[in-house]
Amino acid sequence: MSAFILIILSAVFTNNFITVKTYGICPFLGVSKKTSSAVGMGIAVTIVMVLATLVTYPVYNYVMVAHNADGTEIWNFQFLWIIFFIFIIASLVQMLEMIIRKISPSLYNSMGVYLPLITTNCAVLGVTQMFNGVTSLGDIVTGVGTAFTMNIGWALLYALFAGVGFTLVMIIMSGLRERLNCYKTHKALAGFPVAMITACFICMAFMVFSYIKI
């Protein structure tokens, strides 16, 4: 249970991909002008994160490397993980783009160029590398103990709540930007400058969670 809670809190708050790791800044600033678009982008990124993890985990651990019955290595292409992962993510994004365009043309138009750019979203690539041996478990959560064993279940859990954390920050940002539009802003700060200031305050607020001890 402690591992379950730690992974959720780490993915959503203490190691949030936007506010802590500064991944996915492009859609964070570009699609957060309206809450509806921010929610749609957050859901789309979450879906891609989960699906990409579901596909890349077995590919990295069982396809890119193979062993004989005696344990000797037949081949190992894990050093090409970035190329494999980007190809998988790009394929998933293309499928999601076609589905959204068919189901909700208005949401598709509001996302604009940022929807296909999920392919190059660092947050998606970052979440796939977490449980594919590219980074250590210590980089994800601390204090879990030796009882914590990496498997596909934990990988999907982390990917899901990493997407939830991404969506949460997108909604907060879009809500603040919509509220700021109701007030008169000095022309020197109007537009992108005030958005950057708002983003800085959100990141500072999320720093509080890094001091929480479980």
Salt bridges, closest charged atoms under 4 A:
none
